[in-house]
Every structure is written in C-alpha cells, then in structure tokens.
Amino acid sequence: MSSDIRAADLWPIIQKLTHDEQVRLARLALGAASLGGDSDVAAYRTAPPSAEEFRCDEDALAWEGEGWEDVDAQG
C-alpha cells in the first residue's frame, strides 16, 4: 500500500475551508511547487550556459532569403 497522499485525497477537506482559506492554501501550494523539483534557476546555477550555447555562424537574415520570389509584395 502506497503512503503517498494525492490531491484527490485532500479535496473533501479543502471543500470545507472558507474561500479565503482556500485561496491561502492555493498560494502556499503554488509557492511550495515553485521551490520543489529542478527549477530553472537551480539548473542554471549548477550548469550555466556557455558562450557557445547560443552562438550561430549563420546570418539570421539569410535563413529565409530563398523561396519568397513568388510572393506578391503588393498583396
């Protein structure tokens, strides 16, 4: 038998809370969820992007230079 608690297990209790307490619980839950797991901030602190990560040898404007010959400029 699993000892994990699921959101569905808490739902009957949450429904008994006042609206203000439900909002307070939602804020607490979102705050806890944002800190848990591998956050982007923690990942970038552990392994920051290198200077080469976003480097590109190609001219970005040249990517779409071909194939527009048949497009009518006047529209």
Backbone hydrogen bonds in HBPLUS format (Angstrom, degrees):
<---DONOR---> <-ACCEPTOR-->    atom                        ^
c    i                          cat <-CA-CA->   ^        H-A-AA   ^      H-
h    n   atom  resd res      DA  || num        DHA   H-A  angle D-A-AA Bond
n    s   type  num  typ     dist DA aas  dist angle  dist       angle   num
A0009-ASP N   A0006-ARG O   2.94 MM   3  5.27 134.8  2.15 104.8 117.3     1
A0010-LEU N   A0007-ALA O   3.02 MM   3  5.24 132.2  2.26 101.6 114.4     2
A0011-TRP N   A0007-ALA O   3.08 MM   4  6.28 128.4  2.36 144.9 159.4     3
A0013-ILE N   A0010-LEU O   2.97 MM   3  5.47 124.8  2.29 114.6 128.7     4
A0014-ILE N   A0010-LEU O   2.96 MM   4  6.19 160.0  2.00 155.9 162.3     5
A0015-GLN N   A0011-TRP O   2.99 MM   4  6.16 155.5  2.05 156.5 161.7     6
A0016-LYS N   A0013-ILE O   3.04 MM   3  5.31 142.2  2.19 103.5 114.4     7
A0017-LEU N   A0014-ILE O   3.08 MM   3  5.37 153.2  2.15 107.7 115.8     8
A0022-GLN N   A0018-THR O   2.88 MM   4  6.18 149.5  1.98 152.2 161.6     9
A0023-VAL N   A0019-HIS O   2.96 MM   4  6.27 158.1  2.01 154.4 159.7    10
A0024-ARG N   A0020-ASP O   2.94 MM   4  6.17 157.4  1.99 143.2 150.0    11
A0025-LEU N   A0021-GLU O   2.86 MM   4  6.01 158.8  1.91 144.6 150.3    12
A0026-ALA N   A0022-GLN O   2.89 MM   4  6.10 154.3  1.96 144.9 152.2    13
A0027-ARG N   A0023-VAL O   2.98 MM   4  6.26 156.7  2.03 151.0 156.5    14
A0028-LEU N   A0024-ARG O   3.00 MM   4  6.27 159.7  2.04 149.1 154.9    15
A0029-ALA N   A0025-LEU O   2.82 MM   4  6.02 158.6  1.87 151.2 157.4    16
A0030-LEU N   A0026-ALA O   2.89 MM   4  6.07 161.2  1.93 149.2 154.1    17
A0031-GLY N   A0027-ARG O   2.94 MM   4  6.08 156.0  2.00 145.3 152.3    18
A0032-ALA N   A0028-LEU O   2.94 MM   4  6.16 157.4  1.99 146.8 152.9    19
A0033-ALA N   A0029-ALA O   2.86 MM   4  6.03 154.9  1.92 147.5 155.0    20
A0034-SER N   A0030-LEU O   2.94 MM   4  6.08 147.2  2.05 142.9 150.9    21
A0035-LEU N   A0032-ALA O   3.25 MM   3  5.31 137.9  2.44  96.4 107.5    22
A0036-GLY N   A0032-ALA O   3.12 MM   4  6.27 136.8  2.32 142.9 154.2    23
A0043-ALA N   A0039-SER O   3.01 MM   4  6.25 158.0  2.06 150.3 156.9    24
A0044-TYR N   A0040-ASP O   2.91 MM   4  6.11 161.3  1.94 153.8 157.8    25
A0045-ARG N   A0041-VAL O   2.97 MM   4  6.17 143.1  2.11 144.6 155.1    26
A0046-THR N   A0042-ALA O   3.02 MM   4  6.17 152.2  2.10 144.0 151.1    27
A0047-ALA N   A0043-ALA O   2.90 MM   4  6.09 165.0  1.92 151.4 155.7    28
A0053-GLU N   A0050-SER O   3.19 MM   3  5.32 154.2  2.26 103.6 111.0    29
A0055-ARG N   A0052-GLU O   3.27 MM   3  5.02 163.6  2.29 102.0 106.6    30
A0062-ALA N   A0059-ASP O   2.97 MM   3  5.35 143.2  2.10 110.1 121.1    31
A0063-TRP N   A0060-ALA O   3.39 MM   3  5.61 156.3  2.45 103.1 109.5    32
A0065-GLY N   A0062-ALA O   3.25 MM   3  4.97 165.3  2.28 109.2 107.5    33
A0071-VAL N   A0068-TRP O   3.18 MM   3  5.43 162.6  2.22 110.2 115.6    34
A0075-GLY N   A0072-ASP O   3.31 MM   3  5.39 163.7  2.33 106.9 111.6    35
